[in-house]
C-alpha cells in the first residue's frame, strides 16, 4: 500500500488508487490513512464527519462509508490478482473492536518517511554535519506536494492534524535553511527566502535568515529594511515588538560597517555559540542564533 497525505490524498493498493470522489468517504479515508496501522474508533470518525454533532444514524452511516471504501479496494485487488498477497478488502481495511484500521502492509507512508528523513537531518545538525543535514532535510521537504490533505474536507480532527503537520514542515524548513546558511549558500537562498517572508509575514526565524542572507550578500541596507517591515507588521497586526534575538541581529547589522559579504572564516567561539543556539528548542533561544552576521 502507498499512503500520501502531504498534499492531495493519494492511497493506492498495489498501485491502484482507492480514493473516493465523494467528500465524506474521502474524509474517512484521510483520517484512516493518517493513522495507518492504528485503530480509529467509530466515534472519532463520526466526530470528524459531523464536527461533534453526529446524527442518530452516525454509526450506520460510517459503516456505509467503510463498505464503499472496501468496494474500491476489492476492485483494486481484482486488477492485480492473487499475486498481491492480500485475499480481500477486509485484510486492508480491518474491522476492530470499536473501530477500523487501515493496514499499510509495511508499504510507503509519506508522513513516516518525512519524519524519518527529518529526524536524520536534525541529528546531523546536532553533530555539525551541515551537508548531510541540508540533504536529509531537503529530501524530507521534497515529499510535500502541497498542504496536507489539500483536497480533503477537514473536520476538527483533520484540521488539527493538518496544522500539526504544517508546523513540522516549517521546523524542517527552518533547519534546512540554517544548514544551507552554515554552508555559505546565502546567495542561492535569497530567492527562496524572498517568497517565504512574503508568505509568512510574522515568522521571525525566516525573516532573521533572510536578513542574514541579504547582509552576507552585501545588501546591508535591504537587510535593515526587511527588519523594519517585519517590525511594522508585528506592531500593527499583533501589537508586539520583534524578539530580543532579532533586535540583536538588527543591531549587529547596523554595527557591521559598509555593505560587504560575510567572510567565510569563523572563530571557534562563534562556531560553538551557533551550535548551542541551534540545539535550543525555545523560539527565543532559536532567534538568538541570528546575533552573528559578520
BALO-479383 format. One line per field, with one value per residue (C-alpha): residue number from 1; x, y, z. Coordinates in pm, 1 decimal, padded with zeros to 6 digits. Layout:
N
k NUM	...;
X X	...;
Y Y	...;
Z Z	...;
END
This chain:
294
k 1	2	3	4	5	6	7	8	9	10	11	12	13	14	15	16	17	18	19	20	21	22	23	24	25	26	27	28	29	30	31	32	33	34	35	36	37	38	39	40	41	42	43	44	45	46	47	48	49	50	51	52	53	54	55	56	57	58	59	60	61	62	63	64	65	66	67	68	69	70	71	72	73	74	75	76	77	78	79	80	81	82	83	84	85	86	87	88	89	90	91	92	93	94	95	96	97	98	99	100	101	102	103	104	105	106	107	108	109	110	111	112	113	114	115	116	117	118	119	120	121	122	123	124	125	126	127	128	129	130	131	132	133	134	135	136	137	138	139	140	141	142	143	144	145	146	147	148	149	150	151	152	153	154	155	156	157	158	159	160	161	162	163	164	165	166	167	168	169	170	171	172	173	174	175	176	177	178	179	180	181	182	183	184	185	186	187	188	189	190	191	192	193	194	195	196	197	198	199	200	201	202	203	204	205	206	207	208	209	210	211	212	213	214	215	216	217	218	219	220	221	222	223	224	225	226	227	228	229	230	231	232	233	234	235	236	237	238	239	240	241	242	243	244	245	246	247	248	249	250	251	252	253	254	255	256	257	258	259	260	261	262	263	264	265	266	267	268	269	270	271	272	273	274	275	276	277	278	279	280	281	282	283	284	285	286	287	288	289	290	291	292	293	294;
X 00000.0	00110.6	-00027.8	00034.1	-00133.5	00130.9	-00062.3	-00365.5	-00481.3	-00336.5	-00394.8	-00306.1	-00344.2	-00095.4	-00058.3	-00433.7	-00596.0	-00871.2	-00951.9	-01326.7	-01459.1	-01740.4	-01634.9	-01731.8	-01585.9	-01272.8	-01265.4	-01292.0	-01008.8	-00799.0	-00817.1	-00757.0	-00462.4	-00303.8	-00331.1	-00243.1	-00188.7	-00374.7	-00736.5	-00955.1	-01276.0	-01613.1	-01674.7	-01364.4	-01469.0	-01818.3	-01672.7	-01460.1	-01752.2	-02009.3	-01795.2	-01912.6	-02283.0	-02339.0	-02689.7	-02854.3	-02763.7	-02392.9	-02261.9	-02461.4	-02350.7	-01984.3	-02026.8	-02171.2	-01867.7	-01634.7	-01820.9	-01781.6	-01407.4	-01386.4	-01564.5	-01295.5	-01021.6	-01179.8	-01185.0	-00819.2	-00728.2	-00925.7	-00699.7	-00380.3	-00499.9	-00384.4	-00017.1	-00072.6	-00066.5	-00393.6	-00704.8	-00977.3	-01054.3	-01118.8	-00747.3	-00668.8	-00946.5	-00976.8	-01269.1	-01150.8	-01347.3	-01491.7	-01337.0	-01139.5	-00775.9	-00610.0	-00342.3	-00048.6	00119.9	00454.3	00414.3	00508.6	00360.4	00484.0	00433.3	00652.1	00914.3	00913.1	00962.1	01242.9	01435.5	01377.6	01498.3	01819.7	01857.3	01810.4	02065.6	02311.1	02259.2	02328.5	02650.0	02752.0	02730.0	02566.6	02597.0	02415.9	02159.9	02081.9	02048.2	01826.3	01600.2	01576.6	01467.0	01210.6	01065.2	01060.1	00786.9	00542.5	00324.8	00112.3	-00074.7	-00155.9	-00496.9	-00518.7	-00827.8	-00999.9	-01282.0	-01137.9	-01340.4	-01197.6	-00957.1	-00806.6	-00784.7	-00574.5	-00357.7	-00304.9	-00185.0	00043.6	00196.6	00245.7	00435.7	00663.2	00723.7	00814.4	01054.4	01228.0	01237.8	01390.2	01664.8	01736.5	01781.6	02000.7	02217.5	02245.4	02345.5	02617.0	02742.5	02769.2	02477.3	02326.9	02302.9	02125.5	01879.6	01775.7	01509.8	01351.1	01357.6	01206.3	00898.3	00888.9	00898.5	00615.3	00409.3	00489.9	00479.6	00525.3	00765.4	01069.2	01308.6	01260.1	01293.9	01614.2	01757.2	01653.0	01833.0	02148.7	02138.9	02096.0	02374.3	02617.1	02539.4	02649.9	02295.6	02306.3	02050.4	01794.4	01856.0	01770.3	01463.2	01348.0	01372.2	01170.6	00897.1	00871.6	00860.5	00583.6	00382.2	00426.0	00328.3	00032.2	-00111.0	-00006.1	00075.4	00422.9	00787.9	01034.2	01207.8	01526.9	01726.1	01602.7	01671.4	02027.5	02060.0	01947.0	02199.8	02473.2	02399.5	02391.2	02735.9	02883.0	03003.4	02973.2	02792.1	03010.6	02964.1	03039.8	03384.4	03376.3	03617.3	03456.0	03617.8	03597.3	03387.6	03139.0	03104.5	03044.7	02785.2	02596.3	02585.6	02449.3	02181.6	02073.1	02035.4	01798.0	01430.7	01263.7	01170.2	01353.1	01675.2	01637.3	01618.1	01938.9	02142.2	02095.8	02317.2	02630.3	02626.9	02977.7;
Y 00000.0	00356.2	00632.6	01000.2	01281.0	01556.2	01722.5	01577.1	01248.7	00954.4	00599.1	00310.7	-00063.5	-00245.6	00073.6	00129.5	00438.2	00374.7	00739.6	00809.1	01126.3	01178.6	01418.9	01222.9	00884.1	01080.3	01225.9	00877.8	00751.6	01058.9	01002.4	00627.8	00696.4	00941.9	00685.3	00383.6	00062.9	00217.1	00159.0	00468.4	00446.6	00492.1	00778.6	00965.2	00914.7	01045.4	01349.1	01423.3	01388.9	01588.8	01822.1	01681.7	01684.9	01340.6	01233.9	00932.1	00729.1	00820.8	00471.4	00314.5	00589.0	00539.5	00167.5	00256.0	00470.4	00189.5	-00053.7	00192.7	00209.8	-00169.8	-00192.1	00028.2	-00180.2	-00501.0	-00358.5	-00259.4	-00609.1	-00756.5	-00572.9	-00727.6	-01076.9	-01308.8	-01225.7	-00916.0	-01133.1	-00993.4	-01206.6	-00943.3	-00582.2	-00676.4	-00755.1	-00397.8	-00205.2	-00406.8	-00402.3	-00396.6	-00374.1	-00023.8	00098.3	00042.2	00018.1	00076.3	-00191.5	-00046.5	-00386.4	-00218.2	-00001.1	00360.7	00625.6	00973.6	01111.7	00839.2	00885.2	01260.9	01210.3	00958.6	01184.4	01496.3	01312.1	01221.7	01585.4	01710.5	01462.3	01572.9	01935.3	01839.9	01675.7	01979.4	01772.6	02052.4	01896.2	01583.2	01790.8	02000.4	01689.6	01490.2	01782.7	01870.8	01515.0	01527.7	01853.5	01713.7	01471.0	01760.6	01814.2	02091.8	02149.8	01831.1	01688.5	01955.4	01806.0	01658.8	01838.9	01892.9	01844.4	01903.3	01608.3	01660.5	02038.4	01993.3	01729.9	01949.9	02234.5	01999.7	01868.6	02221.9	02309.7	02008.6	02119.9	02472.7	02335.5	02121.5	02414.7	02641.5	02390.0	02316.4	02688.4	02715.5	02430.2	02599.2	02926.8	02744.1	02611.9	02962.9	02927.8	03267.3	03392.6	03076.0	03111.7	03467.2	03383.1	03117.9	03338.7	03632.7	03418.5	03273.2	03603.0	03730.6	03419.2	03403.3	03770.7	03731.9	03434.7	03582.0	03294.4	03309.6	03688.7	03659.7	03413.6	03645.7	03936.4	03728.1	03612.8	03972.5	04102.6	03828.9	03908.6	04268.7	04407.5	04553.1	04825.2	04575.1	04357.9	04651.7	04730.6	04369.8	04410.0	04730.3	04571.1	04282.5	04517.8	04725.1	04409.2	04273.3	04601.8	04661.3	04309.0	04162.8	04465.7	04334.4	04414.9	04173.6	03929.5	04019.8	03789.2	03962.6	04304.3	04193.9	04081.8	04423.3	04599.7	04363.2	04452.6	04823.6	04797.5	04581.8	04877.8	04922.6	04665.1	04361.3	03985.8	03796.3	03640.6	03260.7	03238.5	03167.2	03173.9	02872.2	03073.5	03172.5	02814.6	02693.6	02960.2	02881.8	02510.6	02582.2	02811.5	02561.0	02289.3	02500.1	02442.1	02759.8	03027.9	03294.8	03092.8	02996.7	03362.3	03430.2	03241.5	03537.4	03763.5	03699.4	03836.3	03940.8;
Z 00000.0	-00071.6	00150.1	00081.0	00271.2	00234.9	-00045.6	-00220.3	-00064.4	-00254.0	-00128.0	-00357.6	-00319.6	-00543.0	-00746.3	-00796.9	-00642.5	-00386.9	-00313.9	-00348.3	-00507.7	-00252.0	00028.4	00340.2	00238.6	00142.9	00496.1	00645.6	00427.1	00506.1	00880.9	00847.0	00615.5	00856.7	01136.5	00926.5	01127.9	01422.9	01518.4	01471.9	01671.1	01506.3	01749.1	01629.2	01267.2	01347.0	01522.4	01216.4	00977.2	01173.6	01388.0	01719.7	01626.0	01473.1	01370.0	01529.0	01223.2	01250.9	01325.7	01042.3	00803.9	00896.8	00827.0	00486.0	00403.4	00512.4	00283.3	-00005.1	00059.0	00072.1	-00261.6	-00414.3	-00250.2	-00381.9	-00734.2	-00699.9	-00580.7	-00870.3	-01115.8	-00977.9	-00886.0	-00606.5	-00657.4	-00445.6	-00133.3	00002.5	-00007.5	00032.0	00122.4	00485.2	00513.8	00408.1	00583.7	00902.5	01144.2	01505.2	01829.5	01833.8	01510.4	01191.8	01087.8	00750.9	00721.1	00529.3	00496.7	00557.6	00248.9	00187.2	00415.9	00332.6	00686.0	00835.4	00564.7	00624.4	00997.9	00937.2	00699.7	00908.7	01219.3	01036.9	00938.2	01294.7	01426.1	01157.0	01263.9	01625.8	01505.3	01295.6	00976.4	00778.7	00429.5	00549.8	00738.6	00432.1	00215.9	00455.6	00537.7	00168.7	00088.6	00369.4	00241.2	-00112.1	-00004.3	00030.5	-00277.5	-00124.1	00203.7	00394.2	00296.4	00026.9	-00139.0	00168.6	00355.7	00703.6	01019.7	01365.8	01364.1	01020.8	01065.5	01380.5	01213.4	00908.9	01132.5	01322.8	01003.1	00872.0	01189.5	01142.0	00783.3	00893.4	01155.7	00894.7	00652.8	00917.3	00993.8	00627.5	00558.0	00867.5	00737.8	00398.0	00563.8	00757.2	00422.6	00277.7	00035.7	00122.5	-00235.2	-00350.5	-00061.8	-00138.9	-00399.1	-00175.1	00133.4	-00055.7	-00122.6	00228.7	00417.8	00198.9	00271.7	00644.6	00729.3	01106.2	01111.9	01287.9	01223.0	00845.1	00849.4	01050.3	00799.8	00517.1	00683.9	00724.1	00361.4	00242.3	00464.0	00364.1	00000.2	00053.3	00078.4	00427.3	00360.5	00233.9	00539.2	00765.7	00554.9	00595.9	00973.4	00965.9	00753.8	00996.7	01295.4	01136.6	01066.2	01418.0	01581.3	01351.0	01346.7	01681.8	01896.8	01978.8	01910.4	01747.9	01980.2	02163.9	01935.8	01622.3	01772.4	01846.0	01486.1	01363.1	01589.4	01473.3	01110.3	01195.5	01355.5	01079.5	00872.5	00495.1	00284.7	00237.3	00212.1	00529.0	00535.1	00538.9	00833.8	01169.2	01509.2	01735.9	01982.4	01710.4	01590.1	01946.3	02022.1	01698.9	01780.6	02127.4	01986.3	01720.5	01983.5	02195.8	02122.6	02253.7	01996.5	02196.3	02210.3	01844.4	01743.6	01934.4	01674.8	01441.5	01651.1	01447.6	01093.5	01004.6;
END
